[in-house]
């Protein structure tokens, strides 16, 4: 088996809560050494929510440093000399004011990649505004349907600004490290959570920017969630494809509808959706699944979190790893989803206690 893709990469992470920890966890799974630089006595605020913290920070090391002290900053500078990447998630300008900004670090290590993750980015009128995921989603257009309706609706259950920023931060780190290795010059990358939302909405915002209709594929009558005979929910995802609609109509016993084209379906979507719902409730989800798989119709079970963990496909993809504690207790984690031909991602260690690695890290150890 080959070595991990990112073996030898050292990342210092001062990013807390969600985006930075998730980004660096993905990279740790691919072999990067991630050292969390945390505040003494407090650490990452996510530590007050142990399930969240543990989910995002296994396989890392932790040192506790007071960057407001002369000694703590000197220790951080020493760490930076041997690092490839610094990831931070403070308010814009805060670390620079302490003497740990990009220019300070570049003077110590010219090839250092420095990635800042913030709510609204390092410039712009919202630069210093406080916020969390929901506010970034609102600014970025993710809740546009509520804006169009002029009234509030259900809140998103997935923190997409956090997740999106984490993925863009991981891309930023990898691309900037490649550049640094080629040029021996570091780079600074500004990652904004609100920008991440805007970017993820590219397929929606570009038509809006050009005054062109988006299209109505999500208005299709067979694009949605439906109830089956056993009370279980299933998804149908026929977006705009006549080649999926025709076999679907044949399977549900509605061959007279098979000839309807996309625009005709959208024009009659409410009535057609009612017809579809009335048919789907006549069989169990498992029965429909067999029929739809045979006919090549796009569908899927609508899983709860517990059902997702036990889904046969999720299991087969080996996304879950169970690690044993010294006490004999076991704990299950998720690994990053990239599949390499010659490297199997795993869990390199449990989440660290605050400052657990101070002695080994400052002694120059890597174990």
Secondary structure as UniProt FT lines:
FT   TURN            5..8
FT   STRAND          10..14
FT   TURN            17..18
FT   HELIX           19..29
FT   TURN            30..31
FT   STRAND          33..38
FT   TURN            40..42
FT   HELIX           45..48
FT   HELIX           50..57
FT   TURN            58..59
FT   STRAND          61..64
FT   TURN            67..68
FT   HELIX           70..81
FT   STRAND          85..88
FT   TURN            92..93
FT   HELIX           94..98
FT   HELIX           102..108
FT   TURN            110..111
FT   STRAND          113..118
FT   TURN            125..128
FT   HELIX           133..140
FT   TURN            141..143
FT   HELIX           144..149
FT   HELIX           160..183
FT   STRAND          188..192
FT   HELIX           193..200
FT   HELIX           202..209
FT   TURN            210..211
FT   HELIX           217..219
FT   TURN            221..222
FT   STRAND          223..227
FT   TURN            229..230
FT   STRAND          233..237
FT   HELIX           242..251
FT   TURN            252..253
FT   HELIX           255..257
FT   TURN            258..259
FT   HELIX           262..267
FT   HELIX           269..280
FT   TURN            281..282
FT   HELIX           285..295
FT   STRAND          299..301
FT   HELIX           305..310
FT   HELIX           312..316
FT   TURN            317..318
FT   STRAND          320..324
FT   TURN            326..327
FT   STRAND          330..334
FT   TURN            354..357
FT   HELIX           358..362
FT   TURN            363..364
//
